[in-house]
Amino acid sequence: MVYAVFKNGGKQYRVQVGDVVLLDKMSLEPKARVELEEVLAISQGGGVVYGTPLVSGAKVEAEVINEGRGKKVIIFKKRRRKDSKTKRGFRRDFTRVKITNIVA
């Protein structure tokens, strides 16, 4: 089982070939190819190689499926007895990609 841990947008993802992942929006067309080169760790031949901080020469190749927006998250803050409250909404923009290859 080959897997990789890579970094994108301040978050880390552990993926295998065939996984579908939601990454931060990249403004790419569907079926476009993406190379993610910030690989932190990679498993190969029963062992795991950790980078310091990145694994040199390793990359994760992916194909863009689509782009979209996530479900709305409501942020509600209330201060008791102060007659003060705020309500905000937030929707995350994402790019959905399918992992096609892991290059060690």
Secondary structure by P-SEA (a helix, b strand, c coil): cbbbbbbcccbbbbbcccbbbbcccccccccbbbbbccccccccccbbbbcccccccbbbbbbbcccccccbbbbbbbbcccccbbbbbbbbbbbbbbbccccc
